[in-house]
Amino acid sequence: MIIYVLAFVMGVRLRFTPLSVAGVVLFVILGSATFSTFSLVIASIVKTRERFMGIGQILTMPLFFASNAIYPLSLMPPGSTPGPSSTR
């Protein structure tokens, strides 16, 4: 339901047919299961909590610094930002 609310707020055209709603639910369930399994596999390989947290940091820190969470994209040099603005 949250996916549909977010899509509506972002102005995405929505189809509320039973097949499309079932597809969204299936996609969300499969995505959640995939990431949960990935985390479970890492946790079963790593024996201490500190190492697990370190691996989590290795995965999230590059994503954090690549996002615009720290600085606005308008400060980035031309061509380094993703999307249509990089073609200017």
Steps between C-alpha positions, in 0.01 A plus 500: 500500500786738580640444151173612342477806726856604415439445130185711515682781681778493240246526218543152357209368297354206687299202384288336766425180315527183710790376288705818541436516876599133531816573299597784733436285808703213351786736407510648852493156663776364273715810553457481877581130501810556287645768727405305814672191362809703409519632857442154646778346291746768608394459864549124485849534352615772740523377858519826696266795506783748451606341172141493380468872574827561315373319192179703520704818506701385198174460310325818612778761517565521124126534441479771766784704352373452144157631595411862559449445874804709590508765228253623239535377144514859378856526640620202299705566185314473169480147363552328834135484604271226369191571300400759241694783664831333407444567129504879537 
